[in-house]
Amino acid sequence: MKEIQNWLTQLDQATHEWLGELGEDLTDPELMWQAFPNGHSIGALLVHIAEVEAYWLHHIACGEPYQDREGEVLKGEIDQFGIRWPTPPTYPLHFYKALLATTREKTKRLIGALESPNHTATRVRRDGTAQEFTLSWLMTHVIVHEAYHGGQAVLLVLMQRKANE
């Protein structure tokens, strides 16, 4: 159980760091701004971070029903490899922070209830093949993924503010 709590603490620390860098005063236009057409926006990144955490940790690791946050909030799907990110609707920063917070609360409840750091989970792909994941892989994937995209969100703030000087 200590290993599981360590992973959850690492996830919280990473989130706290990049969210702190974003600050509290982001405007709606800053949250929606895309550096290029179909590019990343802070709002879409925040939804995507919550989506990936919920998918891998709630759905795959713990068997919770899948909820398409990207489709619900962004009214479109992200193709991160094709670099097609929908412009998010106009929501204030507290909306996105609440989405992240409720996702994290559920992660802590579900993952914290697992009895072994050796927990494994299976994902069945669309082609019917099964893929098994360890909890260690799942937690590491989500931590790294969040740090990656959290850094992108911070960079987008810096780019906008530098351009407006």
Disulfide bonds with the S-S distance in Angstrom:
none
